[in-house]
Amino acid sequence: MHKRGRIEIELFIVLITIVATSAAMLLLVKSGTIQVKDEVATEPILNAEFLPAGREGFLVVKDFAFCGYIDEDLNCIETREGFDKTETVYVWFLAESSVTDRQVMLLRNYKMTNPLGETILQSEQANAYTLELNSGRETENIAFGEFFELGEDAAAGEYTLDVIVENPLLGKKVTLTKRFMLSESDFS
């Protein structure tokens, strides 16, 4: 007779212990006795692949140019390889990506190093997508235009620019490395 409810009573005691411990921890956190890290990277719950199907598709940078200017239609005006310190460095490139579920999502980042090998620019956007596009095609060509102003104190010499393009829908990432020359201003 004594063993009939023994499992249920033990289970009930374990559940009460778990609830009491959780309540005590929450009370300690709320009172400030226990500190919680706020700098934890949040990952969306639905950002999971439940079926282990491989992601098919491609991402490529088809064309690239340093330009004297880029107009509002993203046309490269005057292709160049060298700039003066006071000039704006325009960068134009064309990326081609496969369309997945009628969507294209691209993220672009840059890294620039000076002639001494020091990183002078590094833009990293983790979840801020540069382009989100709905498409009925199999592939999309997307033109990008960007500009950089280095300033008078920039060292003259050969600079290296890494253009990083990523399509998180495909899990593909492409890095293109290009070099350009920066010279002293003609009227210094």
Salt bridges, closest charged atoms under 4 A:
GLU10 OE2 - ARG6 NE 3.29
GLU49 OE2 - ARG55 NH2 2.37
GLU78 OE2 - ARG80 NE 3.93
GLU87 OE1 - ARG80 NH2 2.83
GLU96 OE1 - LYS62 NZ 3.57
GLU140 OE2 - ARG137 NE 3.69
GLU146 OE1 - ARG108 NH2 2.86
GLU184 OE2 - LYS85 NZ 3.29
